[in-house]
Amino acid sequence: MQDDNSPNDPFSWGYLIAAVGTLLALPLMHVILGWFVFYL
């Protein structure tokens, strides 16, 4: 059994970046769409 919890694990970093990106993109998407619709 391999037990290597290295800080540069591509899978853990990929999931972390994806989670943060999603959490940031969801509210920002609504704000951008809101401004876009407001200025049409």
Buried (B, 14 or more C-beta within 10 A) or exposed (E): EEEEEEEEEEEEEEEEEEEEEEEEEEEEEEEEEEEEEEEE
